[in-house]
Structure formats: C-alpha cells, structure tokens
C-alpha cells in the first residue's frame, strides 16, 4: 500500500513517488489500462535512507527499455547516492549503488536536484553544478532582473540531454520561474503565471513542458494540489518596482502582523524570507519586503 507521498520525480516515461515509509513507487501510463500502472521500485537499500530524504532525480540511460539511474540526496550519509538499474530491468541491486559526490558533504538543506549527466543542486537558495562528483568552478547562475537576492528551491529542465536546452528554477521571493542556459548559467528568460491562479508561493515540485510552437506550460504541486498554468514571459520591471524594501523586526511583531502593515498575504512575506522561522521571529531580524508589492504601497505606519 502506498503511504503518504513525500517526493515526486520523473524517470523516463514514469512518475516516481517516494512515500513516507521510504517506499519508492513508479506510475506509468499504460494503453488500455485506466489510471495506468503503479508498481514498487525494487531498491532494497531504500529502507535505510532515513526520514530526511531531501531530493530525488533520474537520468535516462536506455529509452527503449525505459531504464534510468536514480539519484537520491541523503543527509544520513552526507551524500548524493546513485543507483544503477540492473540490465534485466529487475530493479536496482545494492551492489550497483555508488556515492556520487567526490567527498561527503552536508546535504541536509538541499531543496531539489536535477540530473542530465551533470548534477544540479539547489541548496540554501543557490544552485551548484557538479561534474563527476565535483562542483564546477566558475559556473554560477545569473541574477534575474529586479531581485536583489533570489532564492531558488525547485529545479527542472526542458531537455534531458546534457548541456542541451534550458533548466528552470523557482525563485520564491520573486514568485517566478527563471530559465537558465545550462552551459553558463546565464538567465535566458523569466516567467510568471496568470494572477488568476493565486498561487506560485510554496512549490513542492514542478515540471515545464515546452510545445513545438514555443509555448511553455508549468505543472506544479502546491498546498497538496497538482496545478497547471501557461507560463508568460515577464516584462522587465520598472526602476520603481525593483526597489528592495526591508523591515526590522520589533518586539511583539508577528509575521502576520508585519504582512498586514504592508498589505501583504502572510504566505508572500514568508516566501520572501525563506531563511527566517516565521514562528520564532528574532528582534532585529531584517525582513525583505517583496518588491512586486512594495512599489505600489505607501510606507506603513510604525
């Protein structure tokens, strides 16, 4: 029986679901089978992963057989662990397991991972690219317009071919999807979704589908829901809109109270300050006020 879903990933033609018992399942659309098929992935080692698995990603190795490597960020082992499929498709034998990172590292704050031969990790709001287990020096993501301190938590791409196509990151403070060139990390485009969705605040997973006409559709999970919306390329913000405003936490402040001062939703303020514990505000902490809201607001009363 499938437990409560904890993480999602795409592998070949499958959707992978990790449940809260560390059982990994694969859902595959099957012609003539309503609802597709759901089978458990045979990884004997998964029961020893611990309760704090941070991210799962895959790399397709045989499209005809729908076989893919599985990468798992495991804080308990201070590693990104790589699982290679058995040639006969029977599963992922323990003896084929390997440690991807060249040296052990703290991966307890990793938010997401993408693999196309290179490995990309979103950790503490930054994106690092790895090749053969080592961080690639001189590679970094460009800064999107109008954001002093973007914070990336979710990653995906529109091509599984190494260094081909674009990869995408969710910038929480900017509430937008930023597209980067894989080769040099430079910003290629910035996207938003229609305001009518009222979402794009705390994504737990996402996937971008690009159509032949160049249009892009975002599929994402948020608040326990699977959502879909067309991506709209964001216009460059005005100089007024790019002003970054801050607020210093005062005695007695709460996140909800501060949000109300600026005519914000509390969730927006929390998303703009991902390193701040909203339930334990410390006096003197400097909060970022989302610029997309601030430029149209009057100075709040103190």
Long-range contacts (C-beta under 8 A, 24 or more apart in sequence): 2-38, 6-53, 7-53, 7-55, 7-56, 7-205, 8-204, 8-205, 8-221, 9-56, 9-57, 9-58, 10-58, 10-207, 11-58, 11-60, 11-68, 11-70, 12-58, 12-60, 12-63, 12-66, 12-67, 12-68, 13-66, 14-66, 14-68, 16-41, 16-56, 16-58, 16-70, 18-53, 18-56, 22-46, 22-47, 22-49, 22-50, 22-51, 22-53, 24-56, 24-70, 28-66, 41-70, 41-91, 41-92, 42-90, 42-91, 42-92, 43-70, 43-83, 43-91, 43-92, 44-91, 44-93, 44-94, 45-83, 45-92, 45-94, 45-97, 49-74, 49-76, 50-74, 50-75, 50-76, 52-76, 52-108, 54-107, 54-108, 54-109, 54-110, 54-111, 54-113, 55-110, 55-111, 55-112, 55-113, 55-121, 56-113, 57-113, 57-114, 57-115, 57-119, 58-115, 59-115, 59-116, 59-117, 59-160, 60-160, 61-85, 65-89, 69-115, 71-100, 71-113, 71-115, 71-119, 73-107, 73-110, 73-113, 73-121, 74-107, 75-106, 75-107, 75-108, 77-104, 78-104, 78-105, 78-106, 78-107, 79-104, 79-105, 79-107, 80-107, 80-113, 80-119, 80-121, 99-133, 100-130, 100-133, 101-130, 101-133, 102-132, 102-133, 102-134, 111-152, 111-153, 111-154, 112-153, 112-154, 112-155, 112-205, 113-155, 114-155, 114-156, 114-157, 114-167, 116-157, 116-159, 116-160, 116-161, 116-162, 116-163, 116-164, 116-182, 117-162, 117-163, 118-162, 118-163, 118-182, 120-155, 120-167, 122-152, 122-153, 122-154, 122-155, 122-169, 124-275, 125-149, 125-150, 125-151, 125-152, 125-153, 125-274, 125-275, 126-152, 127-152, 127-155, 127-169, 127-180, 127-185, 129-185, 139-184, 139-185, 140-185, 141-169, 141-178, 141-180, 141-185, 141-186, 141-187, 142-180, 142-185, 142-186, 142-187, 143-187, 144-171, 144-174, 144-176, 144-178, 144-187, 144-190, 145-187, 145-190, 145-236, 145-237, 145-242, 146-174, 146-236, 146-237, 146-241, 146-242, 146-291, 147-171, 147-173, 147-174, 147-291, 148-244, 148-288, 149-173, 149-244, 149-288, 150-174, 150-178, 151-274, 151-275, 152-178, 153-203, 153-274, 154-203, 154-204, 154-205, 154-206, 154-220, 156-206, 156-207, 156-208, 157-182, 157-208, 158-208, 158-209, 158-210, 158-216, 168-206, 168-208, 170-200, 170-203, 170-206, 172-201, 172-202, 172-271, 172-272, 172-274, 173-271, 173-272, 173-273, 173-274, 173-288, 173-290, 174-290, 174-292, 175-200, 175-201, 175-268, 175-271, 175-290, 175-292, 176-200, 176-234, 177-206, 177-208, 177-218, 177-231, 189-233, 190-233, 190-234, 191-216, 191-218, 191-231, 191-232, 191-233, 191-234, 192-231, 192-232, 192-234, 193-218, 193-229, 193-230, 193-231, 193-232, 194-229, 194-230, 194-232, 197-227, 197-229, 199-223, 199-227, 199-229, 201-267, 201-268, 201-271, 202-267, 202-270, 202-271, 237-291, 237-292, 238-295, 240-295, 241-291, 241-292, 241-295, 242-291, 242-295, 243-291, 243-294, 243-295, 244-288, 244-289, 244-291, 245-288, 245-289, 245-291, 245-294, 246-286, 246-287, 246-288, 246-289, 247-286, 247-287, 247-289, 248-284, 248-285, 248-286, 248-287, 249-281, 249-282, 249-283, 249-284, 249-285, 249-286, 249-287, 250-283, 251-283, 253-281, 253-283, 254-281, 255-279, 255-281, 258-287, 261-300, 261-301, 262-289, 262-293, 262-294, 262-297, 262-300, 263-293, 263-297, 264-289, 264-290, 264-293, 268-293
